[in-house]
């Protein structure tokens, strides 16, 4: 269970580092790129890269083997 917690903490902190833009032009650029995302080629690759940590964190927790 500890590995699950550790991986999820890292997954939560990774996007938080880049979340707050540091200037007004950075805010506008972020808004523009989010609005353009559905129209860009290769959007599947970009979305996969953005959600990689979340998918990895979700795969850490495994159910124990059934006792027979």
N, C-alpha and C positions, 0 to 999 in steps of 0.2 A: 504494500500500500504506500510505503514511503516513496518509492520510485514514481508512482502515479502523481503524488503531491509535488515532488521536485520538478517533474516534467511540465506539469500544469503551471507552476509558478514561473518557470522560464518562458513558457508560451504566452503567459499573460503580460510579462514585462517587455517582451520583444517589440510588440507594436506600440506600447506605451511610450517608448523612448522617442519615436518619431511622430507621435500624435500631435503635440502642440506646435503649430508653425511659429517661427520666431519673428516674422515680420508680416506686414499687410500684403506685400506682393506674394509671399509664400502662401498665405491664406487663399488668395485669388487663384494662384496656380493649382493648389490642391483641389479647389472647388471645380475648376475647369477640367482637370484631368479626371475627376470622378464623374462629371457629366459626360465626358467623351468616351468613357470606358466601354459602354455597349456598342459603340460604332467602330472600335479599333480592331484591326486584324490581330489574331493571336490573343484575344482576350481570355481565352481558356487557360493559356499558359500563365498570364499575369494573375488571374484569380487563383490558380493552383499555387503559384509562388506566395501569394498573400495568405493563403490558408494552410500552408504546409505545416507550420507549428501546431495549429489546432488539430489537424488530422493526425499528426504524430502523437500528440498528447492524448487523443481519444483512443489510440491503439495501445497505449501502455497498460491499461487495466485489462487484465484477462481473468475470465472466470476460472476458478479451480476445477480440476478434473473431477468428474462425478465419482463418488465412492460406490462401488458395487458390492 
